[in-house]
Amino acid sequence: MKSKKCIVTGAEGFLGSHMVDFLVGKGFAVYATVYKDTDNLDHLKDKIPILWCDIRDRERIESKFSRLSRTACSTMPPRVW
């Protein structure tokens, strides 16, 4: 059976790193985006692809992930100034 694919943005944070752990444990193919280096994902660096980027960099995200069909709620939506 083909595994489902997930992208976890902010995977270096507390919630994101735990979400990655959970999804990997459930057999999902997980792709992580991180904004800064962290040791929260050290134990998974050989198991999942990690993209170092700013999630607001649309061109970089689209170049790596050509088709996204579902999104989930952001835990901390950016403020509009």
Buried (B, 14 or more C-beta within 10 A) or exposed (E): EEEEBBBBBBBBBEEBBEBBBEBBEEEBBBBBBBBEEBEBBEEBEEEBEBBEBEBEEEEBBEEEEEEEEEEEEEEEEEEEE
